Amino acid sequence: MCSSELRRLIARLLVVRGSGHARDSQRRYPRWELTNAELRRLLEAGVGGVILFGGSAEELRLRCSQLQTWAAEPLLLCADVEEGVGQRFEGASWLMPPLAIGRLHGRDPQRAEQLAEQYGRCTGRQARHLGLNWVLGPVCDVNNNPANPVINVRAWGEHPATAGALAAAFVRGCQGEGVLACAKHFPGHGDTSSDSHLELPQIPHNRTRLDAVELPPFKAAIAADVASIMTAHLQLPALDAARPATLSPAVLTDLLRRDLGFAGLVVTDALVMEAITNHYGAGEAAVLAFEAGADLILMPADAEAALDGLEQAVLSGRISRARLQESLDRREHALQRCTPSHNNTLEAVVAELSTVVTPEDLQLAAELVSLSLEQEGIGHLPDGPGLNLIRVDTQLNTPQLPAMAPALLRPAAQGYRALVLDGRSPSPWCDNPEAPLALDRLPPGPVLLQLLVRGNPFRGSAGGDEPWPQVVRQLLSVGRLAGLAVYGSPYLWEQLRVLLPPDLPAAYSPGQMPQAQAQLLSTLGLEAAALEAGFTD
Amino acid sequence: MCSSELRRLIARLLVVRGSGHARDSQRRYPRWELTNAELRRLLEAGVGGVILFGGSAEELRLRCSQLQTWAAEPLLLCADVEEGVGQRFEGASWLMPPLAIGRLHGRDPQRAEQLAEQYGRCTGRQARHLGLNWVLGPVCDVNNNPANPVINVRAWGEHPATAGALAAAFVRGCQGEGVLACAKHFPGHGDTSSDSHLELPQIPHNRTRLDAVELPPFKAAIAADVASIMTAHLQLPALDAARPATLSPAVLTDLLRRDLGFAGLVVTDALVMEAITNHYGAGEAAVLAFEAGADLILMPADAEAALDGLEQAVLSGRISRARLQESLDRREHALQRCTPSHNNTLEAVVAELSTVVTPEDLQLAAELVSLSLEQEGIGHLPDGPGLNLIRVDTQLNTPQLPAMAPALLRPAAQGYRALVLDGRSPSPWCDNPEAPLALDRLPPGPVLLQLLVRGNPFRGSAGGDEPWPQVVRQLLSVGRLAGLAVYGSPYLWEQLRVLLPPDLPAAYSPGQMPQAQAQLLSTLGLEAAALEAGFTD
């Protein structure tokens, strides 16, 4: 084998990042998303996978087709679509966060498992129709730390058995549609209170504890024949004092391959994440991950450097050719499990796209909204004029808050003027810790408080550390709290709902999408406004 | 001819509104955009045109293909892409507003006319590649009233000769690409200070004045063989005391057809606009428009009611069959001028889309940004920490302000924290008219003021009536104004720039898109930030 053939083989094990949008100027994260020229060059050089972010369902379908034409061999095309394909690709189904089903599991485990399997089926089928063959879910982390800033409602459960049963059901559903699933983040990212996108979290647990809490969901996913497992950027000193899990032979080979018997694809989490890039170079990180037991290198900080490093490691004997072949075989085996779409006329693709969301998908999405809605209080929001105070992570390009969002339109129809707060708003806060909201700067009248707060990668607490309990008490003390809606974090909701008088209309949804807003606001007495239509189609 | 055949013929003269997005749930304006079921039913019943809003270039291409499959006959597919197809369909070229070229015309008329023709060519060619065959431009209104809230920088000139020469050049470029153009809003919407989307503006001018100011650009467009002309929702008592222009035989037949000799398609402006719907029903409005001389009825408030009304008018003899046939013939003639795209495999369409923006288009876009940039002051923005105070119409899904906008990233890289004001922000205002900005609520330090303010339909003044001159004086008086950027209205810029000391870095661009921000901020000393890339591809 000549060196260029070797490099081509190694390249198959890389998964680089691209935008789902067609043109370089449309990339939302140009720091991380390769240009088309770079993507094309890497795919022509044999790079075997692309992770895609952004774009609509239509754009994704065309993009996947384009990427495949740039490659000589079948690609792994994946996306972080943990909450339905519509979470990242507009037009596909955007489902309630998994924890909604996790919370149902305590009351009705059988129904919860059915729903998780449907969730996987919906996600897998839509991914396939849009050109993907690999879904980077389910999250198998047990969200047993309410302060976790990054997992939160993305988890399938707060208990190991729940998370395991539901993650396994998701895997069955997704892979039954001919699309690979990916259990993540091994060996468990649930019990952290820092974000590995920003730093390297420490997990103090030993193997006994991991066996009891963190590992059962991964075991369940493996038992369900999950095709791939993604590593976590976490430090577990009890298992490996030197290296984070992603780079640790003790974690990936001894624990995952040997003890848990996983024979599928091991993929790193994004190697560009600060927890890794702050400590290792792009080439050495890829070699260490591969040596530790990973098959696929996701988002190397520098693809050429990763290729250089891996090629040199094989040529020097640091990585054996047999080991390289094992990873290539695992990738090939995984690809053979996939069922690609074969439509190639424009008319057939348009027809396929027009039915990508099925009536069953619509029913699933609606059922998940309904079953996860929690209501407190019995009253209806009084008529305005009033103030509709909305807290959202960011207003810029936020699919949660389109201009026609029910959270805006319905209160407006009842006379509530919207005031939206995000990290770039003029401050609504004053210096009084007991009455932190500067009410003298806000319009008068009853206040509907709507908080869109949940954990999100890269975002820190995104408003969750603001003094909302004090605001609720403050507004109650001046008789101005007219209603409360919490979308996202169940922990914030639990903090707030206990402060409410019994007749105050209030509700919670784990989801933040317009469909969740519509159903929640109906329970507060705010029915569909004139401009709003069609959220369930 | 049986009645159902008659109804089918009449239906060809309707242009209904749909979303460029594929699914009903993705419609941005569900009040005005038909559902897919309604669209399909109307197209199957013979409706002959669709005006599209929203979606990316890729979505539009698939959408146009889908709509055509629902119709038995070739459709007129149009969009309001006055400022390049990318103004409404992301991924295509988003060009400087036409007034940028209008202002060049005084200095270099030949270059300005070349650019306007290239502008038309770029718009027409991209429209064609994306499936459209009709561009609803150029605006032929002479923007001679700086208080005009709706035309503003959309006009090609502030003087009749300029607007006419440039509009005609646009028509030549666009139609040379096999795509129909549309001169609007006849007989001239430039001299109003109210928005016809919200009420019916009055134009007091007589025919002599119209001949001198308003009509020359339309005459120039007609001389350039413009395929269609759109009517204005304006009242001109000197021409017709009873009816707005859209419904006036004196305006459409006597003036436009007879005196100006226009033999092409006359299309109404959207009949749903309040100026019409407040006065006439959907059916009667369509009949009156047709009787007045229109061929095509755009966005009837109720398509079935418009069909009922027109059918009844023909059956009763109020509209003659000959008159109906004239309009059908004009439509057929216009369609024969169009060059559709014939690609129908997915791979060919993907390839076509990947080259829809040509190197010449990129150069045109960049040249228009450069030539329209106005700079005052010579200094560079001082280093932060400081405050980047941005005024924008709305933050919600605003293509002007993506999360990676230069207006956000570049000042951030220099230590300026962004604070974004829109109509839903907590108020930054206090009661002092001489010092209206509540500086005590804002972070300390030097202030970069960035105002994205221009006239936009439905939006009123969008911040243009806020006391920005007083704010500039206030910030200067406390030594905190560090830089000023105005994007959009030249009239606001002219008000503010005269207040500035000569060493204060300040600049103006008629455009608000990220590309305009990037070039403008470079002149203030803010070079490309790390996360930002590829605005010109």
Boltz contact constraints between the chains, C-beta under 6 A:
constraints:
  - contact:
      token1: [A, 22]
      token2: [B, 58]
      max_distance: 6.0
  - contact:
      token1: [A, 22]
      token2: [B, 91]
      max_distance: 6.0
  - contact:
      token1: [A, 23]
      token2: [B, 91]
      max_distance: 6.0
  - contact:
      token1: [A, 24]
      token2: [B, 534]
      max_distance: 6.0
  - contact:
      token1: [A, 24]
      token2: [B, 537]
      max_distance: 6.0
  - contact:
      token1: [A, 25]
      token2: [B, 534]
      max_distance: 6.0
  - contact:
      token1: [A, 25]
      token2: [B, 535]
      max_distance: 6.0
  - contact:
      token1: [A, 25]
      token2: [B, 537]
      max_distance: 6.0
  - contact:
      token1: [A, 26]
      token2: [B, 91]
      max_distance: 6.0
  - contact:
      token1: [A, 30]
      token2: [B, 533]
      max_distance: 6.0
  - contact:
      token1: [A, 30]
      token2: [B, 534]
      max_distance: 6.0
  - contact:
      token1: [A, 31]
      token2: [B, 531]
      max_distance: 6.0
  - contact:
      token1: [A, 56]
      token2: [B, 59]
      max_distance: 6.0
  - contact:
      token1: [A, 58]
      token2: [B, 22]
      max_distance: 6.0
  - contact:
      token1: [A, 58]
      token2: [B, 58]
      max_distance: 6.0
  - contact:
      token1: [A, 58]
      token2: [B, 59]
      max_distance: 6.0
  - contact:
      token1: [A, 58]
      token2: [B, 62]
      max_distance: 6.0
  - contact:
      token1: [A, 59]
      token2: [B, 56]
      max_distance: 6.0
  - contact:
      token1: [A, 59]
      token2: [B, 58]
      max_distance: 6.0
  - contact:
      token1: [A, 62]
      token2: [B, 58]
      max_distance: 6.0
  - contact:
      token1: [A, 62]
      token2: [B, 350]
      max_distance: 6.0
  - contact:
      token1: [A, 65]
      token2: [B, 346]
      max_distance: 6.0
  - contact:
      token1: [A, 65]
      token2: [B, 350]
      max_distance: 6.0
  - contact:
      token1: [A, 66]
      token2: [B, 350]
      max_distance: 6.0
  - contact:
      token1: [A, 91]
      token2: [B, 22]
      max_distance: 6.0
  - contact:
      token1: [A, 91]
      token2: [B, 23]
      max_distance: 6.0
  - contact:
      token1: [A, 91]
      token2: [B, 26]
      max_distance: 6.0
  - contact:
      token1: [A, 344]
      token2: [B, 345]
      max_distance: 6.0
  - contact:
      token1: [A, 344]
      token2: [B, 346]
      max_distance: 6.0
  - contact:
      token1: [A, 345]
      token2: [B, 344]
      max_distance: 6.0
  - contact:
      token1: [A, 345]
      token2: [B, 345]
      max_distance: 6.0
  - contact:
      token1: [A, 346]
      token2: [B, 65]
      max_distance: 6.0
  - contact:
      token1: [A, 346]
      token2: [B, 344]
      max_distance: 6.0
  - contact:
      token1: [A, 346]
      token2: [B, 346]
      max_distance: 6.0
  - contact:
      token1: [A, 346]
      token2: [B, 349]
      max_distance: 6.0
  - contact:
      token1: [A, 349]
      token2: [B, 346]
      max_distance: 6.0
  - contact:
      token1: [A, 350]
      token2: [B, 62]
      max_distance: 6.0
  - contact:
      token1: [A, 350]
      token2: [B, 65]
      max_distance: 6.0
  - contact:
      token1: [A, 350]
      token2: [B, 66]
      max_distance: 6.0
  - contact:
      token1: [A, 395]
      token2: [B, 395]
      max_distance: 6.0
  - contact:
      token1: [A, 395]
      token2: [B, 396]
      max_distance: 6.0
  - contact:
      token1: [A, 396]
      token2: [B, 395]
      max_distance: 6.0
  - contact:
      token1: [A, 396]
      token2: [B, 401]
      max_distance: 6.0
  - contact:
      token1: [A, 396]
      token2: [B, 403]
      max_distance: 6.0
  - contact:
      token1: [A, 397]
      token2: [B, 402]
      max_distance: 6.0
  - contact:
      token1: [A, 397]
      token2: [B, 403]
      max_distance: 6.0
  - contact:
      token1: [A, 401]
      token2: [B, 396]
      max_distance: 6.0
  - contact:
      token1: [A, 402]
      token2: [B, 397]
      max_distance: 6.0
  - contact:
      token1: [A, 403]
      token2: [B, 396]
      max_distance: 6.0
  - contact:
      token1: [A, 418]
      token2: [B, 424]
      max_distance: 6.0
  - contact:
      token1: [A, 419]
      token2: [B, 424]
      max_distance: 6.0
  - contact:
      token1: [A, 419]
      token2: [B, 426]
      max_distance: 6.0
  - contact:
      token1: [A, 420]
      token2: [B, 424]
      max_distance: 6.0
  - contact:
      token1: [A, 424]
      token2: [B, 418]
      max_distance: 6.0
  - contact:
      token1: [A, 424]
      token2: [B, 419]
      max_distance: 6.0
  - contact:
      token1: [A, 424]
      token2: [B, 420]
      max_distance: 6.0
  - contact:
      token1: [A, 425]
      token2: [B, 425]
      max_distance: 6.0
  - contact:
      token1: [A, 425]
      token2: [B, 426]
      max_distance: 6.0
  - contact:
      token1: [A, 426]
      token2: [B, 419]
      max_distance: 6.0
  - contact:
      token1: [A, 426]
      token2: [B, 425]
      max_distance: 6.0
  - contact:
      token1: [A, 426]
      token2: [B, 426]
      max_distance: 6.0
  - contact:
      token1: [A, 426]
      token2: [B, 428]
      max_distance: 6.0
  - contact:
      token1: [A, 426]
      token2: [B, 441]
      max_distance: 6.0
  - contact:
      token1: [A, 428]
      token2: [B, 426]
      max_distance: 6.0
  - contact:
      token1: [A, 441]
      token2: [B, 426]
      max_distance: 6.0
  - contact:
      token1: [A, 531]
      token2: [B, 31]
      max_distance: 6.0
  - contact:
      token1: [A, 533]
      token2: [B, 30]
      max_distance: 6.0
  - contact:
      token1: [A, 534]
      token2: [B, 24]
      max_distance: 6.0
  - contact:
      token1: [A, 534]
      token2: [B, 25]
      max_distance: 6.0
  - contact:
      token1: [A, 534]
      token2: [B, 30]
      max_distance: 6.0
  - contact:
      token1: [A, 535]
      token2: [B, 25]
      max_distance: 6.0
  - contact:
      token1: [A, 537]
      token2: [B, 24]
      max_distance: 6.0
  - contact:
      token1: [A, 537]
      token2: [B, 25]
      max_distance: 6.0
